Amino acid sequence: MQNRTYRSMLVKVVLVASFGFITLSSAYGLERIRWKVQVIANVSYWKPLWEDFVENVKIMSEGKIKFRIYEPNKIVPNSLAWEAIADDQLDAALTSPIYLSSKIPAVHFFSGVPFGPGYIEHTSWMRYGGGQELKNRIYGKMGLYSFDCVMTPPESGGWFKTKIKDFNQIKGEKIRFLGLGGRVMERIGMETVMLSFRDVVPAIEKGKISAVEIGPPHNDILVGFHKLIKHNYYPGWFQQTFPIEFIVNKSKWSKISQTAQAIIKTSCEKSYLSSLIKLTSMEPEAMESLKKDGVVFEEWEEKHLKNFQKIWNEIAEEESSKDPLFAEVYQSHKNFREKYAIWGDRAYLK
């Protein structure tokens, strides 16, 4: 009990340093908040991340703010979480912009795009390069407020049954693939299919798909398709970042106190960095395990990567020409990356 009290007081000191309007005793005057939060996925790879976030909110608020986590699709289908929150059917969700992208393609850039930036560069654009302002405007029109809460490592570059020497080998085959990277795969002749984690292995066994992309190695092990498909490609050119966002009804958010807002956002801040570090630490061991199961780690040839990037650039320009909002977000993203390159291309060892 003493450790819990000490931890709570320490967190409040951090909040005082970060948010000048919070006093050490302010948590005792907090309103009581009980929100239902639906999550994007709840396999053991993800579950500890949600639990850590929820527990931090509870501790910081002295139990005044409690979130109840609901399984994916439990209250509403994942793809309808935005509408449900805007209509006040659901309090909040931990999800990804990629599920909204079928309706608003521009939000892809708030998640991950082909040949996009890594964690630091993406976060810099979001917070200091105009990304969050664009997101606030887009989501605000839907009656929503959103900020990043979890970050995961890059995904692998896909799983295939054979080593790929030429794209002709995989033309006509079906692959489980999401996002704009899927558009690229379609251009090289593959057919993309959207499947949940639990449906992937049965789909492979029944011959409905022959290739798959889902996540980093540790996540892939949990899904289990590595026992059926053995060639795992790198790098994950189509998604170098995959942030999970916390979305809430904008009106509901504005009605809670500044202290409550700060507690929730500070908990997300902690989870955003700690989740990436924790998950990244798990990947080497996962890859060793995959190797023991006979998985072969392959590298995309330079000619293949150049072809993927050429196709992506064409898709981005095509989408921009017909969608002004996509063009605006794409240009902001592109301009920031070009400006960042003077530092990013020189500062880090390759």
Steps between C-alpha positions, in 0.01 A plus 500: 500500500790732584658433159171577328461828689861597426456421130183705486668800665798471267273503196327812631836674538571420135162642406574818692823539305327432168171683554528808722130513581503169689552499876613207714156460650300557182433129438283497811272756338476314171167406354413132477546368145403151381557442130456195278803468272500254211841383371626417153642159601541309823741214432771463765734719294270800552315431823778609745519836321132576559524377859802720572325808359177433695689434825702822469184704450348336807807560719551861391138582571486314834237276348274786388554418130447142396486352151342166424661328203275322252611239247528592129157524336332435837281811514525607136701373200852649506431675171204684658672618820522859374128526429413333831717744698370802310143382571583437867432125476859431607715714729841448344717260302863401459523442128685594181435763233539222245145385580368845412710530184246326276274803553769768540820390321697798632510355853742232377778749573413501870574128508758369257558540127736323258861615540383726779694627801604314810381571854701818569436668167131409499452632854688819411266564207192425707594726791714773349448482125124549471382138503295520819337826391387334177375200694310721745326676214405180318383315811336813640262511204382153605449612860811315620825575678800271461862468611759224474520263794702192397779445248609165356821398317511472120328202348694248297478529122255214459489119500513291183510127426806525274801725453407778257734556209249668274159659556356267236525223761233660718271658240145382548562373854298624796662672797359625830609865488370832634563864422662681210764230479220273387435733208865456398470120518190518280697695240757221477220253438402358840147498640469642851262362760406651837487238777498512880783333693289194581401445136850497351610143579169342383523706180851367430398142579204522263708660225310829508826694538863404437678799656447732796612813682384569854763634737842471662644151568364454853149580383536268200594210729182549700287485186680178407524505121881462515447123514338513157697774321877510543647792303489820708610814316666819629489797521135594555512769234124562514477595869794619707269637769171375638361726775182413685277799571264580785179643357223659702188706438619861464212643705549241774872577512443874530263451794746317725740703713845608382646280771317194369611582147860534615491167684370316193742668260796448735414131525496486120836678488650232724344218299606651168871463578495205741294284263750546218793419727330197653382353171833564329680313779287194423579478128853349504385206711196459276721487191723237663190294572379536140841394376483181708162427340660508157412854397739653245561874529522657157594852390316683227739554211586861422324477161181385673512781755555756224201361312282512811602861563438603139149353514432667837605841366263453207212404730565799728493740205188340353317514833607863548363599160149382590487562875590853623517391865737213417709746299516744793609241756739332254664836422540585869651157563727525196615855576590409857696195388696703246583757766584231757739323258780753551522363855355151469720393209816605682444456872463122528726213404353302212 
